[in-house]
Amino acid sequence: MRVQWCYGEVAMKITEDKDEKRRAHLNRHKIQVDGGRLTAARIAAGLTQEQVSDALNCTRSYIGKWETGWLFPNEERVFKLVKLYGTMNFVRINSSDSEEIIELGKRLKESLEREGQQ
């Protein structure tokens, strides 16, 4: 929604609606990433955003949005990031189901272990 002129409560309402939609969109992801830790892991791995985007077959702007927290990568790309960086300290699991948390944790750990064996 675009508004040319907005004052007071109208501008506030538009901002709140956008923030609420963004939070709802981000909360639907079961596996999330912490942007600051993701950036630190990339730098520790000695990679640029461009190199990571080439490895994941996506644009550099997506990497930047993941690192700033504006978007989350899908599950497949999170697994690839874990392999690429050799760590999973940037991963958060968004679930209240303990069995689901354990299962996702195991899959992340296995992904990291497979990379270590290669």
N, C-alpha and C positions, 0 to 999 in steps of 0.2 A: 504494500500500500504506500503510495507516494502522497505526500502532503506538501504543497508549496508554502503555505503559511500556517503555522500552528502556534498556539499560545497556551501556556500554563498546563492545565489538566489534560487537554487533548494531546499535547506532545508527550506527556508522561504516560498516558494510556497506550499510545502507539508503541513506545519503548518497552513498556511492561509486557504487551502482547508479543512483541518480537522475542524478548528474553524468555518468556514462558514457552513459546514454540521451540526455541533453540534448546532449552533444558529438556523438554519432552523428547525432542529428536535425539539428543545425546544420551538420555537415560535408557533408551530402548536397546542400546548395545550391551551385551553381556560381558564382553571383554573390552576394557577401555585402557587408554594409555595416559600417563602423566606427562604432559608436554615438556616440562623442565627436565625431567629424568630422561625422556626420549632424546632430547637435544644433547644432554651430557653423554648418553650412551653412544650416540653417533660420533661425537667429537672424540671420545675415548677410543672408538674403533678406527679413528683416523679417516673418516669419510666425509665428503661434502654432501649437501642436499642433492646436488646433481647426480652424484654417484649412486646414492640410495634410490633416487627416482628411476635411474636406468636399471638397477637391479630388480626393482619391483614393478617395472613397466608402467609407471604413472608419471604425472608431471611434477616438477619441482615445487610448484605452488601447493600441491597436496601435502608434501612433506612439511612445508612451512605451516600449513593450517593444522596439521597434527601436532606439531611442536608448540604451537601457540594455544592449543586446546579448542580451536574453532570447529574442528572435525575430528572424528575418530576413524582410524583405518578399520576395514572389515576384518573378520576373524582370520581369514587366510593371510592377509598382509601382516597382521600382528605376529603370526607364526613365522613368516618370512623375516620380519624385523628381529625377532628373537634369535633366529639362526644367524642373520647377518651381523648382529651386534655381539652375539655370544653371551648375552645376559637377558634376564627377564625382570630386572628390578623396576622397569618403567610400566609394568602391566598391573592393572587393577581389574578385579572380577566384580561385576555389578550384579549380584544375585543374593537373595535371602535363602535360597535353597542350598543346604549344606552339601547334598549329593552332587548337585550341579557344580558347585565351587570346587569340590574335590576332583571331579571329572575333568573340568577345564584346566585345573592346576596340573593334573597328571599329563594331559595332552601337551601343555606348554613345556613341562619338564622333559618329556620324551622328545619333543622337537629340539630342545637344546642339547640333549644327550646325543641324538643322532648326528647333529652337526659336529659335536666333539669327536665322534668316532671316524669321521670322514677325513 
